[in-house]
Amino acid sequence: MTERTVSLDKSGPIARLTLRRPSADAGLLADLARACDAIESDDAVRAVVLASEGADFCRGWDESVLAGEGGPPADAFGCLAELPRPVVCAVGGEALSAGLELALACDIRVAAEDARLGLPETALGLLPMGGGTQRLARLVGRGKALEMVLTGEPVDAREALRTGLVSAVVPRDRLAVEAEAVAARIAERGPIAVRFAKEAIARGLDMTLEQALRYETDLTVILQTTEDRAEGVRAFLEKRKPRFKGK
């Protein structure tokens, strides 16, 4: 599937979303939502890679969004965050404003050494409009999020790694390969277990610890009834690689 601003390609269990423009506009939001719908309805997909075809991942919101009244819709990139499949983001060059917010909606971020990540909206008298104030604070903590949002200053790849904003920093020419490798490792795992693990972490953060532990137990009980769980146990006992079917 190829759209004006986002392309979707699938190879085996991995789907690849590629941003085709350096900025985010209404067209990108619509194309991204359609691509996420296509991924969600495809049971063969077990992991997703989000990358950009340009030198920069995404430099921010298009002028058409900034000039419009009200800005983008609430949780503009929620379709990514809500995908049941894990999303690995390959960040190179500038990932500012909407660019960082796109990356924050993903589950794992791998950065190139030249990456710069930031939310510069306050310099324009604006707030981050795509979930940045909320997802950034949940990822790096209140103090670092306040520093980045209030000053509007971007961080480089090494600082992003130090604060947990990204999981790895790699040479630019290795960015695509390393992001694909992470997605491939995820795709080899039990797909139901992976989906439940993502769900347990995402929802558990908004619960009390007691509620979250109970939710984790509930998901574990459901998992016990699946064919994949039985196959995983058999493979362990037989000392072979499991053949998961997502059932």
Secondary structure, 3 states (H helix, E strand, C coil): CECCCEEEEEECCEEEEEECCCCECHHHHHHHHHHHHHHHCCCCCCEEEEEECCCCCECCECHHHHHCCCCCCCCCCHHHHCCCCCEEEEECCEEECHHHHHHHCCCEEEEECCCEEECCHHHHCCCCCCCHHHHHHHHHCHHHHHHHHHHCCCEEHHHHHHHCCCCEEECHHHHHHHHHHHHHHHHHCCHHHHHHHHHHHHHHCCCCHHHHHHHHHHHHHHHCCCHHHHHHHHHHHCCCCCCCCCC
